[in-house]
Amino acid sequence: MDRTERLFKELTEASGVAGYESGARKIIRQYFDPLGELSQDKLGSLVCKKKGTQNTPKIVLAGHMDEIGFMVKLITKEGFIRFTALGGWWDQVLLAHRVQIKTSKGDVLGVIGAKPPHLLTEEERRKVVEKKEMYIDIGATSEKEVEGTGVRIGDPIVPVSDFAILNSKTYLAKAFDDRIGNAITIEAMKELMKSTHPNTIYGVATVQEEVGSRGAVTSVELINPDVAIVLEVDIAGDVPGIRLEESPVKLGGGPTLLAYDSRMIPNLKLRDLVIDLARRLKISLQIHALEGGSTDGGPIHLHRTGVPTIVLAVPTRHIHSHNSILRRDDFDATVKLVVELIKRLNKRTVNDLIGF
Protein backbone atom coordinates (compact mmCIF):
# COMPACT_ATOMS: atom_id res chain seq x y z
CA MET A 1 0.00 0.00 0.00
CA ASP A 2 1.57 3.28 -1.12
CA ARG A 3 1.11 6.78 0.33
CA THR A 4 -1.96 7.60 -1.75
CA GLU A 5 -3.64 4.30 -0.92
CA ARG A 6 -3.03 4.91 2.79
CA LEU A 7 -4.62 8.33 2.37
CA PHE A 8 -7.67 6.75 0.71
CA LYS A 9 -7.93 4.17 3.48
CA GLU A 10 -7.74 6.70 6.32
CA LEU A 11 -10.18 9.11 4.71
CA THR A 12 -12.82 6.59 3.66
CA GLU A 13 -12.76 4.50 6.83
CA ALA A 14 -13.23 7.60 9.01
CA SER A 15 -16.78 8.21 10.16
CA GLY A 16 -18.39 11.49 9.18
CA VAL A 17 -22.04 11.42 8.17
CA ALA A 18 -23.67 14.76 7.45
CA GLY A 19 -23.84 16.87 10.59
CA TYR A 20 -21.52 14.52 12.52
CA GLU A 21 -18.21 15.00 10.69
CA SER A 22 -15.77 15.10 13.62
CA GLY A 23 -14.08 11.78 12.79
CA ALA A 24 -13.38 12.74 9.19
CA ARG A 25 -12.39 16.29 10.18
CA LYS A 26 -9.75 14.93 12.59
CA ILE A 27 -8.06 12.95 9.80
CA ILE A 28 -8.24 15.81 7.29
CA ARG A 29 -6.86 18.25 9.84
CA GLN A 30 -3.78 16.01 10.29
CA TYR A 31 -3.14 16.12 6.53
CA PHE A 32 -3.89 19.85 6.20
CA ASP A 33 -1.72 20.89 9.15
CA PRO A 34 1.69 20.83 7.38
CA LEU A 35 0.28 22.42 4.23
CA GLY A 36 -0.84 25.82 5.46
CA GLU A 37 -2.68 27.99 7.95
CA LEU A 38 -5.83 26.33 9.37
CA SER A 39 -9.17 27.89 10.25
CA GLN A 40 -12.72 26.64 10.68
CA ASP A 41 -16.19 28.05 10.22
CA LYS A 42 -18.88 27.73 12.88
CA LEU A 43 -20.50 24.71 11.22
CA GLY A 44 -17.23 22.78 11.21
CA SER A 45 -15.91 23.18 7.65
CA LEU A 46 -12.11 23.16 7.65
CA VAL A 47 -9.99 25.65 5.67
CA CYS A 48 -6.28 25.38 4.84
CA LYS A 49 -4.69 28.55 3.43
CA LYS A 50 -1.49 28.29 1.38
CA LYS A 51 -0.06 31.54 0.11
CA GLY A 52 1.72 31.64 -3.23
CA THR A 53 3.68 34.50 -4.74
CA GLN A 54 0.61 36.77 -4.57
CA ASN A 55 -2.17 37.27 -2.01
CA THR A 56 -4.72 37.33 -4.80
CA PRO A 57 -6.46 35.89 -6.69
CA LYS A 58 -7.90 33.66 -3.98
CA ILE A 59 -8.54 30.14 -5.28
CA VAL A 60 -10.82 27.72 -3.44
CA LEU A 61 -10.41 23.95 -3.76
CA ALA A 62 -13.59 22.55 -2.21
CA GLY A 63 -14.54 18.95 -1.43
CA HIS A 64 -17.12 17.91 1.14
CA MET A 65 -16.03 15.74 4.06
CA ASP A 66 -19.49 14.42 4.97
CA GLU A 67 -20.78 11.07 3.76
CA ILE A 68 -24.32 9.77 3.54
CA GLY A 69 -25.55 7.89 6.59
CA PHE A 70 -28.40 7.74 9.08
CA MET A 71 -29.56 8.96 12.49
CA VAL A 72 -31.45 7.17 15.27
CA LYS A 73 -35.02 8.52 15.40
CA LEU A 74 -36.83 5.92 17.55
CA ILE A 75 -36.15 2.92 19.81
CA THR A 76 -39.06 0.47 19.90
CA LYS A 77 -40.25 -1.33 23.03
CA GLU A 78 -39.04 -4.57 21.44
CA GLY A 79 -35.47 -3.23 21.10
CA PHE A 80 -35.29 -2.27 17.44
CA ILE A 81 -33.99 1.03 16.10
CA ARG A 82 -35.86 3.11 13.55
CA PHE A 83 -33.72 5.55 11.60
CA THR A 84 -33.86 8.55 9.31
CA ALA A 85 -31.55 9.03 6.34
CA LEU A 86 -28.87 11.73 6.23
CA GLY A 87 -28.42 12.20 2.51
CA GLY A 88 -29.84 10.41 -0.50
CA TRP A 89 -30.17 6.63 -0.07
CA TRP A 90 -31.73 4.28 -2.60
CA ASP A 91 -33.87 1.86 -0.58
CA GLN A 92 -32.73 -1.18 -2.59
CA VAL A 93 -29.11 -0.94 -1.42
CA LEU A 94 -29.80 -0.95 2.33
CA LEU A 95 -31.07 -4.32 3.51
CA ALA A 96 -28.68 -6.73 5.29
CA HIS A 97 -25.84 -4.20 5.43
CA ARG A 98 -23.91 -3.64 8.64
CA VAL A 99 -23.93 -0.23 10.29
CA GLN A 100 -22.22 1.31 13.29
CA ILE A 101 -24.07 3.53 15.73
CA LYS A 102 -21.76 6.15 17.25
CA THR A 103 -22.80 6.56 20.91
CA SER A 104 -21.43 8.35 23.97
CA LYS A 105 -20.41 4.92 25.30
CA GLY A 106 -18.71 3.77 22.12
CA ASP A 107 -19.61 2.14 18.81
CA VAL A 108 -22.55 -0.26 18.58
CA LEU A 109 -22.71 -2.66 15.64
CA GLY A 110 -26.00 -3.51 13.98
CA VAL A 111 -27.60 -4.74 10.75
CA ILE A 112 -30.41 -3.24 8.68
CA GLY A 113 -33.39 -5.57 8.56
CA ALA A 114 -37.02 -5.81 7.48
CA LYS A 115 -39.82 -8.37 7.40
CA PRO A 116 -38.26 -11.64 6.08
CA PRO A 117 -39.20 -12.78 2.55
CA HIS A 118 -40.57 -16.08 3.87
CA LEU A 119 -43.44 -14.16 5.47
CA LEU A 120 -44.23 -11.87 2.55
CA THR A 121 -47.11 -12.32 0.15
CA GLU A 122 -46.32 -12.68 -3.57
CA GLU A 123 -47.45 -9.08 -4.11
CA GLU A 124 -45.22 -7.82 -1.28
CA ARG A 125 -42.20 -9.65 -2.69
CA ARG A 126 -42.49 -7.74 -5.97
CA LYS A 127 -42.25 -4.38 -4.23
CA VAL A 128 -39.15 -2.55 -3.07
CA VAL A 129 -38.98 -2.43 0.73
CA GLU A 130 -39.03 1.23 1.78
CA LYS A 131 -36.78 2.71 4.47
CA LYS A 132 -39.77 3.40 6.68
CA GLU A 133 -40.36 -0.35 6.93
CA MET A 134 -36.74 -1.09 7.90
CA TYR A 135 -35.06 -1.19 11.28
CA ILE A 136 -31.62 -1.70 12.76
CA ASP A 137 -31.12 -4.83 14.84
CA ILE A 138 -28.32 -4.77 17.45
CA GLY A 139 -29.34 -8.08 19.00
CA ALA A 140 -31.41 -6.53 21.79
CA THR A 141 -34.82 -7.70 23.01
CA SER A 142 -36.09 -4.57 24.75
CA GLU A 143 -35.90 -0.79 24.72
CA LYS A 144 -34.11 -0.88 28.07
CA GLU A 145 -31.45 -3.21 26.68
CA VAL A 146 -30.81 -0.86 23.75
CA GLU A 147 -30.53 2.14 26.05
CA GLY A 148 -28.04 0.20 28.15
CA THR A 149 -25.67 0.12 25.18
CA GLY A 150 -25.67 3.92 25.09
CA VAL A 151 -27.82 4.30 21.97
CA ARG A 152 -29.94 7.47 22.07
CA ILE A 153 -32.22 9.30 19.67
CA GLY A 154 -30.04 11.63 17.58
CA ASP A 155 -27.01 9.33 17.47
CA PRO A 156 -25.38 9.11 14.02
CA ILE A 157 -25.26 5.81 12.13
CA VAL A 158 -22.38 5.06 9.76
CA PRO A 159 -22.12 2.39 7.02
CA VAL A 160 -19.55 -0.31 7.77
CA SER A 161 -17.22 -0.91 4.83
CA ASP A 162 -13.43 -1.25 4.84
CA PHE A 163 -11.22 0.19 2.12
CA ALA A 164 -9.99 -2.51 -0.27
CA ILE A 165 -7.57 -2.68 -3.20
CA LEU A 166 -9.31 -4.68 -5.95
CA ASN A 167 -6.27 -4.64 -8.24
CA SER A 168 -3.32 -2.37 -8.92
CA LYS A 169 -5.58 0.31 -10.40
CA THR A 170 -9.00 -0.03 -8.77
CA TYR A 171 -10.27 0.58 -5.23
CA LEU A 172 -13.43 -0.25 -3.28
CA ALA A 173 -14.68 1.79 -0.30
CA LYS A 174 -17.51 3.73 1.26
CA ALA A 175 -17.44 7.54 1.33
CA PHE A 176 -15.46 8.12 -1.86
CA ASP A 177 -18.27 10.68 -2.18
CA ASP A 178 -16.61 12.93 -1.33
CA ARG A 179 -13.46 12.02 0.58
CA ILE A 180 -11.90 11.68 -2.86
CA GLY A 181 -12.40 15.45 -3.23
CA ASN A 182 -10.54 15.94 0.06
CA ALA A 183 -7.78 13.63 -1.20
CA ILE A 184 -7.40 15.65 -4.42
CA THR A 185 -7.13 18.84 -2.38
CA ILE A 186 -4.47 17.34 -0.11
CA GLU A 187 -2.40 15.87 -2.95
CA ALA A 188 -2.65 19.02 -5.10
CA MET A 189 -1.54 21.24 -2.22
CA LYS A 190 1.36 18.88 -1.52
CA GLU A 191 2.46 19.14 -5.14
CA LEU A 192 2.23 22.92 -5.03
CA MET A 193 4.62 22.97 -2.05
CA LYS A 194 7.29 22.04 -4.61
CA SER A 195 6.71 24.96 -6.97
CA THR A 196 5.40 28.53 -7.17
CA HIS A 197 1.87 29.63 -7.97
CA PRO A 198 0.66 33.20 -8.61
CA ASN A 199 -2.24 33.18 -6.16
CA THR A 200 -3.31 32.01 -2.71
CA ILE A 201 -5.01 28.63 -2.33
CA TYR A 202 -7.71 27.78 0.17
CA GLY A 203 -8.23 24.04 0.55
CA VAL A 204 -11.71 23.57 2.01
CA ALA A 205 -13.30 20.42 3.45
CA THR A 206 -16.96 21.36 3.75
CA VAL A 207 -19.65 19.84 5.98
CA GLN A 208 -23.27 18.90 5.34
CA GLU A 209 -23.15 18.87 1.54
CA GLU A 210 -25.35 15.78 1.43
CA VAL A 211 -28.18 17.60 3.22
CA GLY A 212 -28.13 20.84 1.25
CA SER A 213 -24.56 22.12 0.73
CA ARG A 214 -24.70 23.99 4.04
CA GLY A 215 -20.97 24.07 4.81
CA ALA A 216 -20.22 25.54 1.39
CA VAL A 217 -22.40 28.54 2.24
CA THR A 218 -20.64 29.29 5.53
CA SER A 219 -17.05 28.46 4.59
CA VAL A 220 -17.08 30.65 1.48
CA GLU A 221 -17.89 33.60 3.76
CA LEU A 222 -14.52 33.12 5.46
CA ILE A 223 -12.68 33.41 2.16
CA ASN A 224 -14.65 35.50 -0.36
CA PRO A 225 -12.82 33.74 -3.23
CA ASP A 226 -12.08 34.91 -6.75
CA VAL A 227 -12.33 31.42 -8.29
CA ALA A 228 -13.64 28.08 -7.04
CA ILE A 229 -12.71 24.57 -8.16
CA VAL A 230 -15.16 22.06 -6.71
CA LEU A 231 -13.77 18.53 -6.47
CA GLU A 232 -16.22 15.64 -6.58
CA VAL A 233 -17.07 12.15 -7.79
CA ASP A 234 -19.10 11.67 -10.94
CA ILE A 235 -21.55 8.91 -11.82
CA ALA A 236 -19.84 6.30 -13.99
CA GLY A 237 -22.18 5.12 -16.72
CA ASP A 238 -20.16 2.08 -17.77
CA VAL A 239 -22.31 -0.46 -15.91
CA PRO A 240 -25.19 -2.57 -17.27
CA GLY A 241 -28.49 -0.76 -17.68
CA ILE A 242 -27.20 2.80 -18.21
CA ARG A 243 -27.71 4.37 -21.62
CA LEU A 244 -25.08 6.63 -23.18
CA GLU A 245 -27.39 9.64 -22.98
CA GLU A 246 -27.81 9.07 -19.23
CA SER A 247 -24.07 9.04 -18.50
CA PRO A 248 -21.18 8.74 -20.98
CA VAL A 249 -18.65 8.68 -18.11
CA LYS A 250 -16.36 5.66 -17.83
CA LEU A 251 -13.81 4.40 -15.30
CA GLY A 252 -10.36 4.87 -16.78
CA GLY A 253 -11.59 7.63 -19.08
CA GLY A 254 -9.96 10.40 -17.08
CA PRO A 255 -11.40 13.20 -14.94
CA THR A 256 -14.81 14.64 -15.74
CA LEU A 257 -15.84 18.25 -16.11
CA LEU A 258 -19.46 19.06 -15.32
CA ALA A 259 -20.84 21.22 -18.10
CA TYR A 260 -24.11 21.41 -16.16
CA ASP A 261 -25.72 20.29 -12.95
CA SER A 262 -29.13 21.01 -11.45
CA ARG A 263 -27.86 24.06 -9.50
CA MET A 264 -25.01 25.45 -11.58
CA ILE A 265 -23.77 26.22 -15.07
CA PRO A 266 -19.99 26.70 -14.83
CA ASN A 267 -18.13 29.86 -15.78
CA LEU A 268 -17.70 29.35 -19.52
CA LYS A 269 -14.22 30.86 -19.84
CA LEU A 270 -13.00 28.75 -16.93
CA ARG A 271 -14.60 25.70 -18.51
CA ASP A 272 -12.82 26.36 -21.80
CA LEU A 273 -9.52 27.02 -20.02
CA VAL A 274 -9.78 23.57 -18.38
CA ILE A 275 -10.65 21.87 -21.68
CA ASP A 276 -7.73 23.50 -23.50
CA LEU A 277 -5.33 22.76 -20.64
CA ALA A 278 -6.31 19.08 -20.53
CA ARG A 279 -5.70 18.86 -24.27
CA ARG A 280 -2.23 20.41 -23.93
CA LEU A 281 -1.36 18.08 -21.04
CA LYS A 282 -2.68 15.08 -23.00
CA ILE A 283 -5.13 14.30 -20.19
CA SER A 284 -8.28 12.57 -21.38
CA LEU A 285 -11.15 14.75 -20.13
CA GLN A 286 -14.75 13.56 -20.02
CA ILE A 287 -17.51 16.18 -20.20
CA HIS A 288 -20.83 15.42 -18.52
CA ALA A 289 -24.17 17.22 -18.13
CA LEU A 290 -25.49 15.95 -14.78
CA GLU A 291 -29.22 16.59 -14.77
CA GLY A 292 -30.07 14.71 -11.57
CA GLY A 293 -27.68 16.08 -8.97
CA SER A 294 -25.72 19.07 -7.73
CA THR A 295 -22.57 19.97 -5.79
CA ASP A 296 -21.14 22.59 -3.45
CA GLY A 297 -20.62 24.65 -6.59
CA GLY A 298 -24.31 25.65 -6.39
CA PRO A 299 -24.02 27.98 -3.38
CA ILE A 300 -20.36 28.89 -3.96
CA HIS A 301 -20.92 30.37 -7.44
CA LEU A 302 -23.75 32.51 -6.02
CA HIS A 303 -21.64 33.97 -3.21
CA ARG A 304 -22.07 37.76 -3.01
CA THR A 305 -21.75 39.08 -6.58
CA GLY A 306 -20.72 35.69 -7.97
CA VAL A 307 -17.66 33.42 -8.12
CA PRO A 308 -16.36 31.81 -11.35
CA THR A 309 -16.72 28.13 -10.53
CA ILE A 310 -15.97 24.77 -12.16
CA VAL A 311 -16.59 21.20 -11.02
CA LEU A 312 -13.96 18.52 -11.69
CA ALA A 313 -14.70 14.96 -10.69
CA VAL A 314 -13.38 11.40 -10.57
CA PRO A 315 -15.61 8.77 -12.26
CA THR A 316 -17.02 6.44 -9.61
CA ARG A 317 -19.37 3.46 -9.70
CA HIS A 318 -22.09 2.75 -7.12
CA ILE A 319 -22.00 6.07 -5.25
CA HIS A 320 -24.52 6.57 -2.44
CA SER A 321 -24.13 3.01 -1.27
CA HIS A 322 -21.97 1.04 1.17
CA ASN A 323 -19.38 0.34 -1.54
CA SER A 324 -18.17 2.39 -4.50
CA ILE A 325 -15.37 1.82 -7.01
CA LEU A 326 -12.89 4.15 -8.71
CA ARG A 327 -9.56 3.95 -10.53
CA ARG A 328 -6.21 5.33 -9.45
CA ASP A 329 -5.24 6.70 -12.87
CA ASP A 330 -8.38 8.85 -12.99
CA PHE A 331 -7.50 10.26 -9.57
CA ASP A 332 -3.86 10.94 -10.49
CA ALA A 333 -4.89 12.68 -13.72
CA THR A 334 -7.36 14.87 -11.79
CA VAL A 335 -4.66 15.94 -9.34
CA LYS A 336 -2.31 16.80 -12.21
CA LEU A 337 -4.99 18.83 -13.98
CA VAL A 338 -5.87 20.77 -10.81
CA VAL A 339 -2.21 21.56 -10.06
CA GLU A 340 -1.51 22.83 -13.57
CA LEU A 341 -4.73 24.85 -13.59
CA ILE A 342 -3.81 26.60 -10.34
CA LYS A 343 -0.39 27.51 -11.72
CA ARG A 344 -2.14 29.40 -14.54
CA LEU A 345 -4.69 31.29 -12.45
CA ASN A 346 -2.91 34.62 -12.12
CA LYS A 347 -4.62 38.02 -11.77
CA ARG A 348 -4.83 38.63 -15.49
CA THR A 349 -6.35 35.23 -16.25
CA VAL A 350 -8.85 35.44 -13.39
CA ASN A 351 -9.89 38.99 -14.33
CA ASP A 352 -10.53 37.77 -17.85
CA LEU A 353 -12.93 35.08 -16.57
CA ILE A 354 -15.47 37.76 -15.71
CA GLY A 355 -14.59 40.24 -18.42
CA PHE A 356 -17.20 41.39 -20.91
URURVEN-V41540 format. One record per residue. N is the residue number from 0. PHI is phi as a letter, one per 40 degrees, with the letter a starting at -180 (999 if undefined). OMEGA is omega in radians with two decimals (none if undefined). NEAR is the number of other C-alpha atoms within 10 Angstrom. Layout:
n	phi	omega	near
N	PHI	OMEGA	NEAR
N	PHI	OMEGA	NEAR
This chain:
n	phi	omega	near
0	999	-3.11	9
1	c	-3.05	6
2	c	-3.12	8
3	c	3.11	14
4	c	3.07	15
5	c	3.08	12
6	c	3.10	20
7	d	-3.10	21
8	c	-3.11	20
9	c	-3.10	17
10	c	-3.04	28
11	c	-3.13	26
12	c	3.06	20
13	c	3.08	23
14	c	-3.13	28
15	a	3.09	27
16	c	-3.04	28
17	d	-3.13	26
18	g	-3.10	21
19	b	-2.94	22
20	c	-2.97	22
21	d	-3.13	17
22	c	3.11	16
23	c	-3.12	22
24	c	3.13	23
25	c	3.14	15
26	c	-3.11	15
27	c	3.11	22
28	d	3.14	17
29	c	3.13	10
30	c	3.13	17
31	c	-2.95	24
32	d	-3.14	11
33	c	-3.02	11
34	c	-3.10	18
35	i	-3.10	17
36	c	-3.04	13
37	c	2.98	17
38	a	-3.06	15
39	a	3.05	16
40	c	-3.01	16
41	c	2.98	9
42	c	3.12	17
43	h	3.05	20
44	c	-3.04	24
45	b	-3.10	26
46	b	3.08	27
47	b	-3.09	26
48	c	3.07	21
49	b	-3.10	20
50	c	3.04	19
51	c	-3.13	19
52	c	3.13	11
53	b	3.07	14
54	c	3.12	12
55	b	0.03	18
56	c	3.12	21
57	c	-3.04	25
58	b	3.08	25
59	c	2.91	27
60	b	-3.00	26
61	b	2.99	29
62	b	-3.08	30
63	c	-3.10	29
64	c	-3.10	36
65	c	3.05	32
66	b	3.06	32
67	c	-3.13	27
68	a	-3.07	29
69	a	3.07	24
70	a	3.08	24
71	c	3.10	21
72	b	-3.12	15
73	a	2.99	17
74	b	-3.10	21
75	c	3.11	14
76	c	-3.12	13
77	c	3.08	13
78	g	3.08	20
79	b	-3.03	22
80	b	3.00	25
81	c	-3.02	21
82	b	2.99	24
83	b	-3.09	16
84	c	2.98	19
85	b	-3.04	21
86	h	-3.02	19
87	c	3.08	12
88	b	3.00	16
89	c	-3.01	11
90	d	-3.04	14
91	c	-3.08	11
92	c	-2.96	13
93	c	-2.94	20
94	d	3.05	17
95	g	3.09	12
96	c	3.08	16
97	c	3.06	19
98	b	3.14	24
99	b	3.10	21
100	c	-3.11	24
101	c	-3.08	22
102	b	3.11	17
103	c	3.12	11
104	c	-3.11	10
105	h	-3.08	12
106	c	3.10	16
107	b	-3.09	16
108	c	3.10	17
109	a	3.13	23
110	b	3.11	18
111	c	-3.10	19
112	b	3.07	18
113	a	3.12	16
114	d	-3.06	11
115	c	-3.08	8
116	c	-3.12	10
117	c	-3.07	8
118	b	-3.14	9
119	c	3.00	11
120	c	3.11	9
121	d	3.13	10
122	c	3.13	7
123	c	-3.13	11
124	c	-3.11	13
125	c	-3.10	9
126	c	3.03	8
127	c	3.07	9
128	c	-3.13	16
129	c	-3.12	13
130	d	-3.10	20
131	c	3.11	12
132	c	-3.08	10
133	c	3.11	19
134	a	3.02	22
135	b	-3.11	26
136	b	3.10	20
137	b	3.12	21
138	g	-3.13	13
139	c	3.13	17
140	b	3.13	14
141	a	3.08	15
142	c	-3.13	17
143	c	3.14	14
144	c	3.09	16
145	c	-3.13	23
146	c	3.10	14
147	c	3.10	12
148	c	-3.11	16
149	h	-3.13	16
150	c	3.13	23
151	b	3.03	20
152	d	-3.09	15
153	g	3.11	15
154	c	3.12	18
155	c	-3.13	27
156	b	-3.01	29
157	b	3.02	26
158	c	3.09	25
159	b	-3.14	19
160	a	-3.14	18
161	c	3.02	15
162	c	3.14	21
163	a	3.04	16
164	c	-3.12	14
165	c	3.01	12
166	a	-3.03	9
167	c	-3.07	9
168	b	-2.93	12
169	b	-3.07	16
170	b	3.14	21
171	b	3.14	25
172	a	2.89	24
173	c	2.92	30
174	g	2.95	30
175	d	2.99	30
176	c	0.10	26
177	b	3.08	27
178	c	3.09	30
179	c	3.04	26
180	c	3.06	27
181	c	-3.14	29
182	c	3.10	24
183	c	3.12	26
184	d	-3.12	28
185	c	-3.09	21
186	c	3.11	18
187	c	3.14	22
188	c	3.05	25
189	c	3.14	16
190	c	-3.10	13
191	c	3.00	18
192	c	-3.06	14
193	c	-3.07	8
194	a	-3.14	9
195	c	3.03	13
196	a	-2.96	21
197	c	-3.02	19
198	a	3.01	22
199	b	-3.07	22
200	c	3.02	27
201	b	3.03	26
202	c	-3.05	27
203	b	2.99	31
204	b	-3.02	31
205	c	3.09	31
206	b	2.95	34
207	f	3.05	27
208	c	-3.05	24
209	c	3.11	25
210	b	3.05	17
211	h	3.08	17
212	f	-3.04	21
213	c	-3.13	19
214	c	3.09	28
215	c	-3.13	27
216	c	-3.06	22
217	c	-3.09	21
218	c	-3.13	25
219	c	3.07	24
220	c	3.10	13
221	c	-2.92	12
222	b	-3.01	15
223	f	-2.98	16
224	c	3.05	22
225	c	3.13	20
226	a	3.06	25
227	b	3.02	25
228	b	-3.13	24
229	c	-3.03	23
230	b	-2.95	30
231	a	2.87	28
232	c	3.04	25
233	b	-3.05	26
234	c	3.10	22
235	c	-3.12	24
236	b	-3.07	21
237	c	3.09	17
238	b	-3.11	12
239	d	3.03	6
240	g	-3.14	8
241	b	3.12	12
242	c	-3.11	11
243	d	-3.11	10
244	c	3.09	9
245	c	3.04	16
246	a	3.09	19
247	c	-3.00	17
248	c	-3.11	24
249	b	2.97	22
250	c	-3.13	23
251	g	-3.11	19
252	c	3.14	19
253	g	3.13	23
254	c	3.05	30
255	b	3.04	26
256	b	3.13	23
257	c	3.10	22
258	c	-3.10	19
259	a	2.81	18
260	b	-2.96	19
261	c	-3.14	13
262	b	-3.06	17
263	a	2.86	21
264	b	-3.04	18
265	c	2.98	21
266	d	-2.97	19
267	c	3.11	15
268	c	3.08	17
269	c	3.06	23
270	d	-3.10	21
271	c	3.07	11
272	d	3.13	16
273	c	-3.13	20
274	c	3.14	17
275	c	3.14	13
276	c	3.12	17
277	c	3.12	21
278	c	-3.14	12
279	c	-3.14	9
280	c	-3.09	12
281	g	3.04	10
282	c	3.09	18
283	c	-3.08	17
284	b	3.10	23
285	c	-3.13	20
286	b	-2.98	18
287	b	2.98	20
288	c	-3.06	18
289	c	-3.04	17
290	c	-3.00	12
291	b	-3.13	9
292	a	3.12	12
293	a	-3.06	19
294	b	3.04	23
295	c	3.09	29
296	c	3.14	28
297	d	3.12	21
298	c	-3.09	21
299	c	-3.07	29
300	c	3.09	25
301	c	-3.12	14
302	c	3.13	18
303	f	-3.11	11
304	c	3.09	6
305	h	3.14	15
306	b	3.03	21
307	d	-2.97	23
308	b	3.06	25
309	b	3.05	25
310	b	3.02	28
311	b	-3.00	26
312	a	3.09	26
313	b	3.14	37
314	d	-3.05	27
315	a	3.07	27
316	c	2.97	24
317	g	3.09	17
318	c	-3.07	23
319	f	3.03	19
320	a	3.13	22
321	c	-3.05	22
322	a	3.05	21
323	b	-3.00	19
324	b	3.00	20
325	a	-3.09	26
326	b	-3.10	22
327	c	-3.07	18
328	c	3.05	17
329	c	3.11	25
330	c	-3.11	23
331	d	3.14	17
332	c	3.11	21
333	c	3.10	25
334	d	-3.13	25
335	c	-3.13	17
336	c	3.13	20
337	c	-3.13	21
338	c	-3.11	20
339	c	3.08	17
340	c	-3.13	17
341	c	3.13	22
342	c	-3.09	15
343	c	-3.08	16
344	c	3.07	23
345	c	-3.06	19
346	d	-3.09	15
347	c	-3.13	10
348	c	-3.12	15
349	c	3.09	20
350	c	-3.13	13
351	c	-3.13	11
352	c	-3.10	20
353	b	3.12	15
354	c	3.10	8
355	a	none	4
